[in-house]
Amino acid sequence: MPWIARQASLAGGLGACYAPNGEREGRSPLAFKKCSEDYVKGGNRMHPLSIGLIGDYSPSVPAHVAIPQALDLAARALGCTVSAEWLPTEQLTGDPSERLAAFDGLWCVPASPYASMDGALRGIRFAREQGRPFLGTCGGFQHALIEYARNVLGLIDADHAESNPDTSLPLMVALECALIEATGTIVLQAGSRVAALYGQREVVEAYHCRFGLNPHYEALLTDTDLRISGRDTGGEVRIVELEQHPFYVATLFQPERSAFKGHAHPLITAYVAAVLEQRAGTPASAGVVAWNAG
């Protein structure tokens, strides 16, 4: 299903831009151009944006191969460069704040269970609490929800049924129908950040996962800052976003797979734009991105 993410064009119109406190603002499309110019004038052209990839790299995992390509496509669309570094989860136990502070943005990647669930959760918590632009896909979505449940909602027993089948609070459970090499339609919540970034209410995305949010615990997110912003056609949660954060989006699907078709994905482009915005210190909006998810 083809679609176009109608974001801010440098040629005219107003862009969907977000202030540091998460409130959406209408800004001139020249805002991103100025951001890019300030980035270059500040001597940053030769200093790539640094992205930390939280996860345990394996060349046999398609998403792990796709993610650096997806970041490069987004960076090229924005006129900047990105340097991605893998952060094995076992190296993020204890207090990883000093190491994580070196990165402009963090992405918790697919392929869980991780070697260290604690390390993954610590990385996610750092991004959430320190206001670092964050993207979580597939396993990153699952663990972003667990991190929030444990450290914000106080549900210390919240766990993943794949790694702990005997947990008393199975926040993540096996999907009724596994989404292996599958695509599906997602209905976006009106007024959400992701709806503004896509520029439409329905999109088709690619999956490779077997676990998702337990519907019995969805109500835990009611009246919290972690907002449900996308569901599949059966009503299951597929996207969440955090209010009052520069950029914090987690998806059960894998937007990085668009890189295999040479497409810059709108969510990934918006994520890199948020990283660029923080580095340059100027609110930014991304350019028009067109692609076909089918």
C-alpha positions as CSV (number, residue, x, y, z in Angstrom):
1,M,0.0,0.0,0.0
2,P,1.7,3.2,-1.1
3,W,1.6,6.2,1.1
4,I,3.4,9.6,1.5
5,A,4.5,11.0,4.8
6,R,3.4,14.7,4.5
7,Q,6.0,16.4,6.7
8,A,7.4,19.8,6.4
9,S,8.5,20.7,2.8
10,L,11.3,23.2,2.4
11,A,9.3,24.6,-0.5
12,G,6.2,25.8,1.5
13,G,3.5,25.0,4.0
14,L,3.7,24.3,7.7
15,G,5.6,21.4,9.2
16,A,4.7,19.1,12.1
17,C,7.4,20.1,14.6
18,Y,7.7,19.4,18.3
19,A,9.1,21.5,21.1
20,P,11.4,20.0,23.7
21,N,8.4,19.5,26.1
22,G,6.6,17.4,23.5
23,E,4.0,19.9,22.5
24,R,3.3,20.0,18.8
25,E,3.9,23.4,17.2
26,G,3.3,24.7,13.7
27,R,6.6,25.9,12.4
28,S,7.9,27.4,9.1
29,P,9.4,24.8,6.8
30,L,12.5,27.0,6.9
31,A,13.0,25.8,10.5
32,F,14.7,22.5,9.5
33,K,16.8,24.3,6.8
34,K,18.0,26.7,9.5
35,C,18.7,23.7,11.8
36,S,20.8,22.1,9.1
37,E,22.7,25.3,8.4
38,D,23.4,25.9,12.1
39,Y,24.6,22.3,12.4
40,V,27.1,22.9,9.6
41,K,28.1,26.4,10.7
42,G,28.8,25.0,14.1
43,G,31.6,22.9,12.6
44,N,29.6,19.7,12.8
45,R,29.7,18.7,9.1
46,M,32.6,16.3,9.8
47,H,31.1,15.1,13.1
48,P,28.4,12.5,12.5
49,L,25.4,12.2,14.8
50,S,26.2,9.3,17.2
51,I,23.5,6.7,17.6
52,G,23.8,3.9,20.1
53,L,22.1,0.6,19.1
54,I,21.0,-1.2,22.2
55,G,21.0,-4.9,21.4
56,D,23.2,-7.9,20.6
57,Y,24.3,-7.8,17.0
58,S,23.9,-10.8,14.8
59,P,24.5,-10.7,11.0
60,S,21.8,-13.4,10.7
61,V,19.1,-11.0,11.9
62,P,17.7,-9.0,9.0
63,A,16.7,-6.1,11.1
64,H,20.3,-5.7,12.4
65,V,21.5,-5.5,8.8
66,A,18.8,-3.1,7.9
67,I,19.2,-0.6,10.8
68,P,22.5,1.0,9.8
69,Q,21.2,1.3,6.2
70,A,18.0,2.8,7.4
71,L,19.8,5.4,9.5
72,D,22.1,6.3,6.5
73,L,19.1,6.7,4.2
74,A,17.4,9.0,6.8
75,A,20.6,11.0,7.3
76,R,21.1,11.5,3.6
77,A,17.5,12.8,3.3
78,L,18.3,15.3,6.0
79,G,21.7,16.4,4.8
80,C,23.7,15.0,7.7
81,T,25.7,11.9,8.6
82,V,25.2,9.3,11.2
83,S,27.6,7.0,13.0
84,A,25.9,3.9,14.6
85,E,27.6,1.9,17.3
86,W,26.3,-1.4,18.7
87,L,25.9,-1.6,22.5
88,P,25.8,-5.2,23.6
89,T,23.3,-5.5,26.5
90,E,25.8,-7.3,28.8
91,Q,27.9,-4.1,28.7
92,L,25.1,-2.0,30.0
93,T,24.6,-3.5,33.4
94,G,25.5,-1.7,36.5
95,D,25.6,2.0,35.8
96,P,25.9,2.6,32.1
97,S,25.2,6.3,32.2
98,E,28.7,7.5,31.4
99,R,28.9,5.3,28.3
100,L,25.4,6.1,27.1
101,A,25.9,9.9,27.6
102,A,28.3,9.8,24.7
103,F,25.5,9.2,22.2
104,D,23.1,11.7,20.7
105,G,20.3,9.2,20.4
106,L,19.5,5.6,21.3
107,W,17.7,2.8,19.5
108,C,16.7,-0.4,21.2
109,V,16.7,-3.0,18.4
110,P,14.9,-6.3,17.6
111,A,16.0,-9.8,18.4
112,S,15.1,-10.5,22.0
113,P,15.5,-12.2,24.5
114,Y,18.6,-10.1,24.9
115,A,21.8,-11.4,26.5
116,S,21.0,-9.1,29.4
117,M,17.5,-7.9,29.9
118,D,18.7,-5.7,32.7
119,G,21.2,-4.0,30.4
120,A,18.6,-3.3,27.8
121,L,16.2,-1.9,30.3
122,R,18.9,0.4,31.8
123,G,19.7,1.7,28.3
124,I,16.0,2.4,27.7
125,R,15.6,4.1,31.1
126,F,18.6,6.4,30.4
127,A,17.0,7.6,27.1
128,R,13.6,8.1,28.8
129,E,14.9,10.0,31.9
130,Q,17.7,12.0,30.1
131,G,15.6,13.1,27.2
132,R,17.7,11.4,24.5
133,P,15.8,10.8,21.3
134,F,14.7,7.1,21.4
135,L,13.4,4.6,19.0
136,G,12.4,1.1,20.0
137,T,11.4,-1.5,17.4
138,C,10.0,-5.0,17.9
139,G,11.9,-6.2,21.0
140,G,12.7,-2.6,21.7
141,F,8.9,-1.9,21.8
142,Q,8.4,-4.8,24.2
143,H,11.1,-3.8,26.6
144,A,10.2,-0.1,26.5
145,L,6.8,-1.1,27.9
146,I,8.4,-3.3,30.6
147,E,10.8,-0.5,31.6
148,Y,8.0,2.0,31.9
149,A,5.8,-0.5,33.9
150,R,8.7,-1.2,36.3
151,N,10.3,2.2,36.8
152,V,7.4,4.6,36.3
153,L,4.3,2.6,37.3
154,G,6.1,0.7,40.1
155,L,5.2,-2.7,38.8
156,I,8.5,-4.4,39.5
157,D,7.2,-7.8,38.6
158,A,6.2,-6.8,35.1
159,D,8.0,-9.2,32.8
160,H,8.3,-10.9,29.4
161,A,6.7,-14.4,29.1
162,E,9.3,-15.4,26.6
163,S,12.2,-15.0,29.0
164,N,10.2,-15.7,32.2
165,P,7.2,-17.9,31.5
166,D,6.4,-18.2,35.2
167,T,6.2,-14.4,35.8
168,S,3.2,-13.3,37.9
169,L,2.8,-10.2,35.7
170,P,3.2,-11.2,32.0
171,L,3.2,-7.8,30.4
172,M,4.5,-9.3,27.1
173,V,2.9,-12.5,25.9
174,A,2.8,-14.6,22.7
175,L,0.6,-13.1,20.0
176,E,-2.4,-15.1,19.0
177,C,-1.1,-15.1,15.5
178,A,2.7,-14.8,15.2
179,L,3.7,-12.0,12.8
180,I,6.7,-13.6,11.1
181,E,7.6,-12.0,7.8
182,A,4.1,-10.4,7.8
183,T,2.7,-7.0,6.9
184,G,-0.4,-5.4,8.5
185,T,-2.5,-2.3,8.6
186,I,-2.1,0.1,11.5
187,V,-4.6,2.7,12.4
188,L,-3.0,5.8,13.9
189,Q,-4.5,7.8,16.8
190,A,-5.7,11.2,15.7
191,G,-3.6,14.0,17.2
192,S,-0.7,11.7,18.0
193,R,2.9,12.5,17.0
194,V,3.2,9.5,14.7
195,A,-0.1,10.4,12.9
196,A,1.4,13.9,12.2
197,L,4.7,12.3,11.0
198,Y,3.0,9.9,8.6
199,G,0.4,12.5,7.5
200,Q,-2.4,9.9,7.4
201,R,-4.5,7.7,9.6
202,E,-3.7,4.2,8.2
203,V,-0.3,2.7,7.2
204,V,1.0,-0.7,6.3
205,E,4.1,-2.0,8.0
206,A,6.3,-5.1,8.2
207,Y,6.7,-7.4,11.2
208,H,8.9,-10.2,12.4
209,C,7.8,-10.9,16.0
210,R,6.0,-13.4,18.1
211,F,5.3,-11.4,21.3
212,G,3.3,-8.2,22.1
213,L,1.5,-6.3,24.9
214,N,-0.8,-8.5,27.0
215,P,-4.3,-7.0,26.3
216,H,-5.2,-7.7,29.9
217,Y,-2.7,-5.1,31.1
218,E,-3.3,-2.4,28.5
219,A,-5.4,-0.4,31.0
220,L,-2.3,0.2,33.0
221,L,-1.3,2.8,30.4
222,T,-4.6,4.8,30.8
223,D,-3.9,8.4,31.9
224,T,-0.1,7.9,31.7
225,D,2.4,9.8,29.6
226,L,3.1,6.7,27.6
227,R,0.4,7.1,25.0
228,I,-1.0,4.4,22.7
229,S,-0.8,6.0,19.2
230,G,-1.3,3.0,16.9
231,R,-3.3,-0.2,16.8
232,D,-3.8,-3.0,14.2
233,T,-7.2,-3.5,12.7
234,G,-8.0,-5.9,15.5
235,G,-7.4,-3.3,18.1
236,E,-4.0,-4.6,19.4
237,V,-1.4,-2.0,20.4
238,R,1.3,-1.5,17.9
239,I,2.8,1.9,18.6
240,V,3.4,3.9,21.8
241,E,4.9,7.4,22.2
242,L,6.0,9.3,25.3
243,E,4.6,12.7,26.0
244,Q,6.9,15.4,27.4
245,H,9.9,14.0,25.6
246,P,11.9,15.3,22.6
247,F,11.3,12.0,20.7
248,Y,10.3,8.7,22.2
249,V,8.5,6.2,19.9
250,A,8.3,2.4,20.1
251,T,6.8,0.2,17.5
252,L,6.1,-3.6,17.4
253,F,6.7,-3.5,13.7
254,Q,10.2,-3.0,12.1
255,P,10.3,0.2,10.1
256,E,14.0,-0.4,9.4
257,R,13.0,-3.0,6.8
258,S,12.1,-0.2,4.4
259,A,15.9,0.2,3.9
260,F,16.0,-3.1,1.9
261,K,13.9,-1.2,-0.8
262,G,16.1,1.9,-0.6
263,H,13.4,4.0,1.2
264,A,13.9,6.5,3.9
265,H,11.2,5.7,6.5
266,P,9.3,8.7,7.9
267,L,9.6,7.5,11.5
268,I,13.3,6.9,11.2
269,T,13.8,10.2,9.4
270,A,11.9,12.0,12.1
271,Y,14.0,10.2,14.7
272,V,17.3,11.3,13.1
273,A,15.8,14.8,12.7
274,A,15.1,14.9,16.5
275,V,18.7,13.8,17.1
276,L,20.0,16.6,14.8
277,E,17.7,19.1,16.5
278,Q,19.2,18.3,19.9
279,R,22.8,18.5,18.5
280,A,22.1,21.8,16.7
281,G,20.0,23.3,19.5
282,T,17.3,24.4,17.0
283,P,13.8,22.9,16.5
284,A,13.7,20.9,13.3
285,S,11.2,19.4,10.9
286,A,12.0,16.8,8.3
287,G,11.5,17.1,4.6
288,V,9.0,15.3,2.4
289,V,9.5,11.5,2.3
290,A,7.7,9.4,-0.2
291,W,7.8,5.6,-0.4
292,N,5.9,2.4,-0.9
293,A,5.6,0.0,2.0
294,G,4.2,-2.8,-0.1
